[in-house]
C-alpha cells in the first residue's frame, strides 16, 4: 500500500503549477558559451525601484514581479549594463557582453576542495581533484580517505583490496557510475574501484540516500559518480610517479591533443607493479599480494557550442594480475596441489562508451542526451583449491530529455533505458550462468522557487526478465527555514540482483562450505533484494571569529523488504538465504567544517551505526562493523609564491570503535577469536611541496600509529585444513607505510 500511495503522489506532482507572482531568468556569458554556463552574482533589478536580486551559482534568478514593472536592469562588473524590456512572464535567457572600454581584470578565487550546495535538492556534495591529491590516491577505492561519509575496509587478509561502505552498507548497495554510466557492478564489484586511477578523476559527486530514477533502479543507500578529466580542459601532458614502502610502484601519464576546432583527444596510461614479498606478522602468508596492472584509455571529445552539440567517446583496456598466498608458493608447480597454498586473480576488461548531448541554443533549459556503453569483464581465478571464473558482458543505454513545464521553476526529465547482462560463472565444478535484461521508462519532476523550497520527485517502470515488472518511486525535498540553513528529506525504493559470488569473493579463501537455500528464485535460486531508504539531513553554515564554517547532521534508515543474507556465523560454512524477518541499517552522522585561520581548515565527524539482521541463529549486529567512528582532517597550505612555491600539509585521524566478530567458538582454542575487538586509531599524513605550476613532489605515510592485526589468517599453519580462514579482517595488516611521488604537467 505504501508503494502505491507514494507512486500516486508522484504522478500528480507535475500538474501542480504555481501562481505567477515572480519573474525568472538565466544570465550567461556570451564570451564563454561552450557549456551555456550561467554567471553567478549578476545584479538584477527593476528600473527605478529597489526590488532586486542576484543570480545563483547556476546563473538563475527569481525576482518579485508587478504588472507595472517593465524595465529590467542587468549589471555585472566588467560587462555592459543592459536594460531589458519585459512584456510577459516568459523566462528570459540573456547573454552578457564584455565592456570593451574597461581594462582587463583578473580575479582569482579558490574553490573549496569539498563543495556542499545549498541549492541542490538531493543531499549531494562534490569532491574535486584538489581533495583527491591530499592522500595517496592511486585509484578510486583510495579516493575517500579524507572524506568522512565513506568508510574504507579490507575485504580479506590476502588481496589487500579496499572496500567502501556508505550508511553502513557495502558497495553493492551503492550505484557507482562513471560520468553517470553504471560502471562498478556485477563481476567488477570487488575490484572495480581499483580499476580507475585517481589521476583520471576530475571530481566525485556523492549522494546519500535514494538516488535519481534517471540512473536506474539499483541504487539503495546512495550514489557515487566519478567525472573523468576532459581532453579539452586537462593538461596537455601530465605525469605522476609514485613509490611506497610496500613495494608498490605506479606511473600515470596523460597526453591530450587538440585535433581541430571541435575535436580533442586524450590518451591516458596507468601502470602499477608490486613485486616484493612482505610477511611482517610472520604467519608465512604475504601481507600484500604481488600485483601487476596496465590500464589504457583513449578519450575523444567533440564540442560545437554554437550549434549546441557535445559528445564523448571512450575506449579502455585493462589487464590486472594478482598473486597471493604462502611465501614459497610457486604457481608453476604448486597450482592445484596441497604443496603450498596460493591464489591468482587475473582480470582482463574491455569497455567502451558513447555520449551525445544537444542543448537547444535558444532554449538552454531544454536538452536531449543519449548514453550507450559496453563492457566485457573476464576474471580467471582460484583460491587454494577453490576455482572461481566469471565472464560478464554488459550493455547499457539511456535516452534523456530535459525541459520545463510552464516556466523554469518547473523542470522535468524523462526517457527510456535498456540494460543487458550476460553472466558465465564457474564455482569449482558448478556453472551459474544467467542472462538479465530490462527495459524501463522514467519521469522526474523538479520544482524550485530558488528561495526556500525545492522538490524532486521521480518514478520509473521497468520490465525485467528475472525481477519482473515493478515500479521505483523516489522523492527528495529541500526547505530553507532561515538564513544559511537548509533541511533535506528523501525517501526511495531500490531493487537489485545479488551477485552472491562476485560480491563475496573473499569467502573462497577459506575452508568454509558454500550453502545456498534455494527457494525457487530466479537468481541462484534466491529472490531479488528490495529495500526502502529514508533520510533527513540539515546543513547550517555559520561565521565564528570572522571565520567560515558549517555543520551537517543527517540520519538515514535502510529497511529491507527482502535481502540475500550472507551468513558466516557458522565457522564451517558460508550460507546465502532470503531474509526471514527484519534487516535494518540506521546511520547517524554529525560533521563540522571550520576554517581555524587563513588557509588552515578542520573537518571533523562522528558516526553511529546500528545495523542488525535476523539470521537463522537470531537477530545480530552486522559483524566487522564498528558502531562508533570518529574522523578528523586538518589541512594547511602556505601562500603560493612565484619564487618560493607553496607547501601543503594534510593529516587525517580515524578512531575505529569496537567491532563484533563472527562466531569462532567451535574452532580449536588456538584459532578462536574474541566476540568483540577493541577500538583502535589510525593516522595518515602527507606533505606536498609545490615548486611551480608545473612541478611538485609529495611524501606521506599511512597508518602512522602502526596498527596491525596479529592473526588475520586463521590456521595459517594448516591452510588446507578445516579451520583455515582469511576473511575475518578488522584492522590493517601491513602496518606503517611511507610513500613518495612527483607530479609534472605541461599546460
N, C-alpha and C positions, 0 to 999 in steps of 0.2 A: 504494500500500500504506500509506503514511504517513497519508493522509487517513482510510482506513477503520479503522486502528488507533486513532487518536485518537477517532474517532466512536464506536467500540465502548466505549472507556473512559468517555466522557461519558454514554452511555446507562445504564451500570451505577451511576454515582455516586449517583443519587437513592435507591438501595436500601441504601446504606451508613448505617445508623442507629447512632449511637454509644451506648455504655453510659451509663446514668443514674447518675452519681455527683455531679451538681451540680443546683442548683435555679436557675431562670431567671425573670425577670420584667421588667416595664416600669413605671416610675413617671412619672405625668403630672400636670399642674397642672389641677385641677378648675375654676379660675377663668379659664383660658385654653385652652379645649378646641377652638378653631376649627380647628386643624390636627392635633389629637391629638399635639402635640409632646411628647416626653419631656423630663424635667428632669435636667440634668447635675449631678453632685456630691451626690446624695442619699445619706445614710448608711444602710446596710442591715446588720443583724447578727442572729444568733440569740440569743434571750434567755438570759441567764446563761452566755454563752460569750464568748470573744474572737475568734470566727470572724465576720469582717465584710468588707464591700467598699463601693464607691461606684458609682453609676450612671455610664455613659459619656455622651458628648455627645448620644446619641440617647435617653437615659433608660433604657437596658437595663442589667441587672446579671446576673452569674452568681456564685453563692456555693456553697461546698462544702456537701455535704449528708450527714447521717447519719440513720437512721430515728428516733433518739431526739430529733432537733430538731423541735419542734412550733410554737414561737412565734417569729415573725419581727418585728423591731422596725424601723420605717421612720421616719427623722427628718431634718428639714431646717429651717434657720434661717428663722423667720417663719411656719412651718407647724406644724400639730398633729402630735405624735408618735403614730404608730399602731402597735398591736401586732396582728399578723395571725395567725390560726390556720391552719396548713398541714397538710392531711390527705393530700395526694397531690402528685405531682411535676408536675401540670399547670401550665404557666406562668401567672403572675398578671399582671393589668394593674390597677394601683392608682392612684387619684387622690388627690393631696394636697389638704388643706383649710387655708385660712388660719387662723392663730391669732388670734381676734378680740380678745383682750386685749392683744396686742402693738401698740405704736405702729408706724406705717408707716415702713419703712426703704427708702431708695432707694440702690441700688448701681449705680454707673456703671463699666462696663468697656469697653475699646477692643478691637474685633476687629482682627486682622491684615488688612491690605489684600489679601494673598495667603495663603490658608489651605491648608495641607497636612495631610491627615488621616492619622493613624496607623491608623485603623480601616478605611479603605476597602481592599478587596482590589485594586482597579484602581489604577494609577499615575495618580491624578487629583488636581488641585488647583483651587481656586476663586479667581477674581479678582473682588473686589467693586467696587461703584461708586466707592469712595474711591480705589482704584488707578487707575481709568479717568480720574479727574479730574487725574492728575499730568501729563498731556501734552495736546497739542492734539487731544483725542479728539472729532472731529466725526462720525465714522462707525465702524462696526465694524472696517473694514480698518485704521483707525488706532488701534485699542484695544490693540495689543500692543507699543507702542514701549518700554514699561518691563518687558516680560516676556521673559526670555532663551530660553524654549522655542519661541517663534515668531519666525521670521525674516521681515523685510519686504524687498521688492524692487520695482522698477518694471518693468512689462511691456514698455514701449516708450518712444520719445522723443516721443510725441505726446499720448497721453491722460493721462499722469502718474498712472495708476491704480496704487495699491499692491497688490501681490500677496503672499500669505503662503505660507510653507513650514514644514513640521514634519518632523523627522527627515530633512531634506534633500530631501523630496519636495514637489511643488507641491500647491495646494489641491484639485485634483480627486481626489487620493488620500486626502483627509480627508472624513469625514462631518460636514458643517456643518449644525447643526439650530437651530431656534428653538423653545424650550420642547419639545424632543425631537421636533419635526416637521421632517423634511428640508426645507431652505429654499434653500441656495445650491448649485444643481446644474443640469445641462443648460444652457439658454440664459443663465442668470444667473451662470455660473461665474466669468467675468472681472470683472464689475462688481457682482455681487450683494452683496458685503460693504459696498459704499458705499451701499447702499440701506437700511441700518439705522442711523439716527442714534445716536450714542453716548449721548445723554441718555435714550434709550428703554431702555437696557440696565441691568438691576438687578445682574446678576452674569454671569460667564462660567465654565463648567466645561470644563477642558481635560484630555483623557485621552490619554496616549501609548500607542501600540501598538494591538493589537486591541481594538475596542470591544465593546459588548454586542450580542448577536444580536437583542435586542428591537427595536433601531432599524433593522435591515436588514442586507443582505449587502454593501453597497458600501464600508464602511469598511476601509481598508488600513493607513494609517500612524497613525490616531488619530481622535479626535472632538472637535469644538468645539461646545458647546451654549450659546446665549445665552438667559438668562432675562430677560424684559422686566419693566418696572415694573408693579406691580399697582394697579388703581384703588382697592382697599381700603386700601393702605398707602402709596401715593405721595402727594406733597404735593397739597393742593387746587389750588394754582396754582404753576407753575414756569416761569421764563423764563431762557433762555441766549442771549446775543448775542455774536457772535464776528466779528472782522475781522483780516485778515492783510496783510502786505506784498505778498503775491502777488495782491492784488486780490480776495481771497475774502471774502465776507460770508455769515454764516449766522445763522439765528434759529430757536430751538426754543421751543415753548410746550406746556405740559401743562395740561389742565383736567380735574379729577376731581370727581365729584359722587356723593354717596350718594343713591340714588333711593328705597330702602326699607331695612328691616332686613336684607334678604338680597341686595339688588341694589346694585351700584356700577358706575359707568361712567366712562370717561376718553376725552377727545379729545386727540390728540397731532398737532401740526402742525409740520413741518420745512420750511424753505426755504433754499436756498443759491444764490448768484449770483457769477459771476466774469465781468466784462465788460471788463477791462483787458488790453491786449496787452503781452506782455513778450518780448524777444529779447536776453537778456544775453550770449549767446555769438556774436551777430552772424552767424548762419547763415541768416537770412531765414525761419526757422520759429518758430512760437510755442513758448516754453518750457513753457507750461501751456495747456490748452485753455480756450476760452470755454465757460462752463457755466451751466446754469440747472436747478434741480430743485425740485419741490414734492412733498411726501410727507405724506399724511394717514392717520391710523389712528384708528378708533373701537373701543374695547375695553369689553366688558361682563363683569362678574364676579358670579357667584351663589354664595353661601355659606350653607349651612344646617348649622351644626356639630352641632346637637342630633340631626339625623337622618343626618348623615354625608355630605351631598352638597356638591360643589363643581363649578363649571362656568365656562368661559371661552369667549367668542365674540369673534373679531377680524374686522374688515373694513378693508382698506387699499387705497389707490390711490396710484400713483406716476407722475409724468411727469418724465423726465430727458432733457436735451438737451445735447449737446456739439458744439463746432465746433473744429477744429484744422487745422493746415497752414501754408501760407505767410502772411506778414503781410498781404499785399494780397489774399488770397483772399476773393472775394465769391460766396457760393453762388448768389445770384440770377442771376449772369451767367457764372460760371466752372464750375459743376457740369457734369460730363460733357465738359469741354473740356480742352485742354492749355495754356490761358492761364496759370493758376496752379494749383498742387497744393493740394487741400484734402480735408477729411473731415468728415462729420457722422454722429453716432450718436444716434438718437432712440429712446427706450425708453418704453413705456407698460406698466405692470404693475398687475394687479388680483389680490389674493389674499384669501382668507377661510379661517378655521379654526374648529373647534368641538372643545372638550374637555369631557368629562364624567367625573367620578370619584365613586365611592361607597366610603366606608370603613365597614365594619360596626361600629357603635358599641360593641358588646360584645366585638368581636374586632378591635382596631386593627391587628393584623398582617395582616388579610385585607381586600383591596380589589379593586375591578374598575374599569377605566378604558377609555374609548373616545376615540379621536382621529380627526378627519377634516379634510382640507384640500383646497382647490382653488386653483390659480393659473393666470393667463393672462398670459404674458410675450411682448410684441410688440416686436421691435427692427428698425428700418429703418436701414440704414447703408451708407455707401460710403467707400472709402479710395482717393482718386485716381480711377482708372478701374475699380477693383475694387468690385463690389457684393456686399454680404452682408446678407441679410434672414432673420430667423428668427422664427417664432411657436412657442412651446412651451406647450402646455396640459397640466397635470399634476393628477392626483387621487391622494390618499393616504389610507389608513385603517388603523387599528391597534386591535385589541381585546386588552386585557391583563388577566390575572387573577393576583393575588398571594395566596399563603397559605403554610402551613407543612406540614412532614411530621413528625409526631410531636411535636416541640417547636420552640420559636422559634430554636434553633440551626440548624435545617434549614428553609430557606425556598426557595420556588420562584416563578418567573414563567412563565406560559405564555399563548399567544394566537395570533391569526391576523392577517395583514396583506395588504393589496391595494394595488397601485400601477398607475397607468395614465399613460403619457406619449405625447403626440401632437406630433411634430416636423414642421413645414413649413419647409424650409430651402432658400434660394436662394443659390448661389455663382455670381456672374456670370450665365451663362445656363443653368446646370445645377441641376435640382431634386434635393435629397436629402431625400425625405420618408420617414418611417417611423412605425410605431406600436409601442410597447412596453407589455406588461402582465405582471404577475407576481402569483401568489397563493402565500402561504407560511405555514408554521406554525413556531413556535419553542417551546423549553423551556429555561429557565435555572435551574439549581440553585445554591444558595449555602449553604455550611456555615460557621459562625462560632462558635468557642468563647469569643470575646470576650477571650481572653487572649493566646495566642501563635500561633494558626493560623487561617486562613480560606481559603476556596476558592470560586470562582465558575466554573461550567462551563456552557456553553451550546451548543446545536446547533439549527439551523434547516434546513428543507427548503423549497425554492422551485421552483415551476414557472413558467418564463419563456418567452414565445413566441419570443424570439430567442436567449436564452442557454441554453435547455434546462432540464432538471431537475437540480438539484445540491444538495449538502449544504455547509453552512457551519459548521464547528466552531470554538469559541473557549474558551480556558481561562486563568484567572487564579489565581495562588497568592500567599498572603501568609504570612510567618513572622516572628515576633519572637524573635531569638536571645538578646537580652539587653535590659536596661533602655534605653529611649529609642531603640532601633534597630529598623528594620523592613526586611525583604528581600522584594521582589516579583519575580514572574516571569510571563510571559504568552506565549501562542502563539495565532495565529488565522489564518484564511484569509479573503480577500476577493475579490469578483468584480464587475466593472463594465463598462458600455459606455463606450467612449472617444468623447466628442463632439469629434472632432478639430478642427472649425472653431470651434465656440463656445469651446473651451478655448484656442485659439491664434489669436485674432482679430488680435493684433499683427502676425502674419505677412502679413496683407493689405496692410499699409502698407510694401510693398517691391516690387521688380521680380521677385522670385522666382517661378518657375513651380511650381505645385502638382502633385505627382505622388502617386498612391495605388497601391500594389502590391495589386491586387485578387486575393485568394486564395480567393474564393468565400464569404467570411464573411457574416454577416447584418447587419453594421453597416459601411456604406461599403465593403463587400467584405472587411472585416477581422474577425478573431476577437476575442472579449472579452478583457479584461485579467484575469489571475489572479495573485495573489501571496500568499505566506505572510509573516507578520511575527512575529519572535521578539524577546523583550526581557527584560532583567533590570535591576532598579533597587534601590538601597539608600539609605535615609534614616536619618541619625543626628542626633538632637538633642543639644545639649551646653550646659553653662554654663561660661563663661570670664570671670574677673574679675568675677563676680557679674552677668554679662550673658548673655542667652539667645542661642542661635544654632542653626543646623542646616546639615548638609552632605548633598548628594544626588549620587550617582553613578549614571548609567544608560547602558546600551548597548543599541541596537536594530539589528536587521538586517531589511531587507525584501528578499526574494528572489522574483523574478518567474518564474512558470511560463510566462506569456506577457505581453508588453507591446506596446502600439502605440508603436513607436519614432518619435519626432519628430526627424528628421534634417535639420539645416540646416548640415552641414559643407561641402556644395557651395554656394558663394556665389550660384549662379544658380538654385537650386531649394530647395523645401521638400518633403521626402519623408516619407510615412507608410507604415510597413510593420510586419508582425508580427515579433517578436523571433525571431532565429535564433541561439541561443547563450545567453549569460548576461547578466543585468542584476541588479546587487546594490547596495543602498544601506546603508552602515554609518554609524551615528551614535553618537558618544560625547559625553557632557556631564557636567561636574562643576560644581555650583552651591553657593555658600556664602552663607548669610544670617546676619547678625550685628548685634546691637544694640551699637554702639560706645559709646553713652552714652544717657541717658534721652531718648527722642524723636529720636534720631539713628540711622538704620538704613542698613546697607550690604548690597547684593545684588550678587554677582559670579558670573560663569560663564565657563567655557571650553568651546568646542565644536569637535569634529573630525569632518569628513565625508569618507568615501571612497565615492564614487558612480560606478560605472563601468557601461558598457553596450557590448555587441557591436554596433557599427554595421557597415554594409557595407564601410566603409573600415578596420575594425579596432576593437579594444577601446579606448575613450577615456573619460576622465573627463568628467563632466557639465559642459557649458560654462556660464559665468557662475555658478559655484557655488564660493565660497571653501572651501578645505579647513579653514581655521582661522578662528575668530571668538572675540573676547573681548568680554565685556559687563560693565558696572558701573553700578549705580544707587545714588545717595546721596540720602537724603531726611531732612529735619529740619523739625520744627514746634515752635513755641513753645507754652507752656501756654495753654489757652483761658481768656480773662478776660472777665468781664461788661462791663468798662469799656474795655479796650484790644483786645478781639477776639483775633485769632490770626494769626500769619504762618506760611506753609508754603513750604519751599524744596525743589526737586527737580532733580536733574541726572542725565542718562543718557549714558554714553560707550560707543561701539562701535568696535572695531578690526576692520575687514573685511580678511581676508587676501588673498593673491594669488589671481587667478582666471584660468582658461583661457578664451580667447575662441574662437568658431567660426572655422573656416578662412576667410581672405580673401586667400590667396596668389595666386589667379588674377585678382584685380582689378588695375586700373592702380595704380601705385605710390602716387599721392596718396590712394587710397581703401583702402589696405591697413592693417590693424591688427596689433599685435604678437601673438605666440602667448599671452603672459601679460601681465597688468597688475599693477602693484604694489599693495600694501596701502594703505589709507587709513583715516582716523579721522573719526568723526562725534561731535558733542557737541550735545545738546539740553538746555534748561534752562527752568524755569518758577518763578515766584514768585506766590503767592496771598495776598491779604490778606482775612481774614475779619472783617468788621465786626460781624456779628451772625449769629444762626442763620438769618436771612432773606436776608442780602445779603453778597456777596463779589465781588471783582474779581481778575483774573489777567492777567499779562503773561509772555510766554515767547518763546523763539527756537528754531528748528530749524536744524540744520546750522551751528552757531556757528563751526565750523572752515572754513566757506565752500568746501567741496569741490565741484568742478564737473567733469563730463566734457566735454572740449574738443570732441569730434566725435561727438555722439550720432546725428546724421543724416548717413550716408554719402552722398556725391554730392548734397548739398543744392543744388548749383549746376545739377544736371540731374535733377530729380525724376521725369521721365518716361523717363529713360534706363535702360540695362541694369544699372546698378550702384547704383541708389537702394535704401537700406536704413535703416529706423529701429528695427530690432529688437535691435541689439547695445548694450544699456544696462547698464552695470555700476556706475554711480555716479550721484549726484544731478545734475540738470541745472540747476535754478534757482539753487542757491547758498543763501546765508544768507537766512532769512526771519523777521521778527519778527511776533508776533501779540498781540492783547489781547482781553479779553472780560469779561463780568459774568454773575453768576448771582443770581437773585432768586426767592424762594419764599414762599408763604403756606401754613402747615400746615393 
